[in-house]
Amino acid sequence: HSKNVYHHVIVTFGGGSGMKLYINGELESSNTTSFTGTPDSTNLYIGGQRAFGGNVGSWFNGEIPITRLYNKELTSAEISNNFNSIKNRFGI
């Protein structure tokens, strides 16, 4: 994807569906990664990549203008609606 351009990025984690990555409303990739810990005991790093040993190893060098957290896995229709509601705001 282009550099120096805003992108709408959504990552979902579902019960048995693993992780899905959506960029600009489209499913980009998915896997069946399992995660350890529970939502109450796992740290969330927005813009940071957790390195082995638990420390944040590197940080995203850019802007993250909107961050939303949901307590459920969004459907593809909800992701599409989310993207369509803000795409013009950022010229996507």
Order of alpha helices (4+ residues) and beta strands (2+ residues): beta-beta-beta-beta-beta-alpha
